[in-house]
Amino acid sequence: MTRIYRLTRTKTGRAERQVSVASYDKASAEHHKARKQAEDGVSDVEIIPVKPGE
């Protein structure tokens, strides 16, 4: 079974963590994590495993 992942991140000026609406395979999640970390005002980017349908 393929594992799926989402990203969570903290953005400057926001009190709560944001969660990606898209789901990724591991390689894509790593790629998107690197892109988000490069954005201004984004910090604490994490990859979290999710169950299908979540």
C-alpha positions, 0 to 999 in steps of 0.5 A, a space after each residue: 500500500 502506498 503511503 500518502 503525506 501532507 505538509 503542515 507549516 507555520 506562516 508569519 502572522 498566523 496563529 494556527 498551523 496550515 495543512 496542505 489540502 493536497 496529498 503527496 507520495 514521499 518524493 513529492 512531499 519532500 520536493 514540496 517541503 523544500 519549496 515551502 521552506 524557501 518561501 518568505 514567512 514560512 517556517 517549521 514545515 513538516 511532512 505528516 503521514 495520513 490515512 486514505 480519506 483524511 
